[in-house]
Amino acid sequence: MKKTILKDDNGKSLEVDLKEFLSHLNEYHKTGTTIHTQNGCSFTVNDEFRNKIRKLYEK
């Protein structure tokens, strides 16, 4: 289980399991620009964000 802490659009921190988070992005936020909310945090999901998460997961 590979975890990291992400800062949301408002600077709030959220710890996520990268495998689960990437899987969720691939299923529900695969293309375009969308908003992902989780535990009171909001993330703008776009190609740049998806690439960032993929790179973190591959490290």
VENQUIUR-V875934 format. One record per residue. N is the residue number from 0. OMEGA is omega in whole degrees, -180 to 180 (NA if undefined). NEAR is the number of other ideal C-beta (glycine too) atoms within 10 Angstrom. D_CENTER is the distance of its C-alpha to the mean C-alpha in Angstrom with 2 decimals. Layout:
n: {N	N}
omega: {OMEGA	OMEGA}
near: {NEAR	NEAR}
d_center: {D_CENTER	D_CENTER}
This chain:
n: {0	1	2	3	4	5	6	7	8	9	10	11	12	13	14	15	16	17	18	19	20	21	22	23	24	25	26	27	28	29	30	31	32	33	34	35	36	37	38	39	40	41	42	43	44	45	46	47	48	49	50	51	52	53	54	55	56	57	58}
omega: {-179	-178	174	177	179	173	-180	-177	-179	179	179	-178	177	176	180	169	-173	180	180	-178	179	177	179	179	-180	-179	-171	-176	-171	-177	176	179	-179	176	174	176	-179	177	178	178	179	179	172	-177	176	-178	-180	180	179	178	178	-179	178	-180	177	-179	-176	179	NA}
near: {6	14	11	14	8	18	11	17	11	9	7	12	9	16	9	20	14	18	12	12	21	18	12	16	18	12	8	10	19	10	9	8	11	14	10	17	9	13	9	9	17	14	22	13	20	14	10	9	17	16	10	12	21	13	9	15	15	9	7}
d_center: {15.47	13.27	11.48	10.10	9.95	7.55	9.53	8.89	11.15	14.07	13.71	13.16	11.80	9.79	10.17	7.99	9.55	7.86	10.13	9.51	5.74	6.60	9.63	8.43	6.75	10.10	12.12	11.29	9.58	11.46	13.36	14.16	12.53	11.27	10.06	7.74	9.61	9.73	12.65	13.69	10.58	9.59	6.98	8.70	7.19	9.85	11.13	10.65	6.88	6.90	9.66	8.31	5.90	9.12	11.34	10.10	10.53	13.86	15.28}
